Amino acid sequence: MHDAITAEKAGVVATAIITDRFVQTAQAMTQVAGMPGFPLAVIPHPISDNDDVLLRVKAAEALRQCAALLVRHEPGSGGNSP
């Protein structure tokens, strides 16, 4: 989260990939960082005990979400489209 927010503030379009268990925490972090609405790619929790097949499915979903999020907003906007 910190790296993605730092990149975004530096003008590099960014997002973060998190699991659904951490959505509230991530939103609080973006709020504190002054970037409410920061774009998040959210995949199902957990990932630690997933087999290769399920991890690939979750990775593909994260990639799909990231691609959509990254092309939709301006750097430094926190995900809020202009």
QUICORSUL-V471119 format. One line per field, one symbol per residue. ss: DSSP state (2 for helix, 1 for strand, 0 for the rest). burial: I if it has 9 or more other ideal C-beta (glycine too) atoms within 8 Angstrom, else O. Layout:
ss=???
burial=???
This chain:
ss=0222222220000001111222222222222200000001111000000002222222222222222222220000000000
burial=IOOIIOIIIOOOOIIIIIIIOIIOOIIOIIIOIOIOOIIIIIIOOOIOOOOOOOIOOIOOIIOOIIOOIIOOIOIOIIIOOO
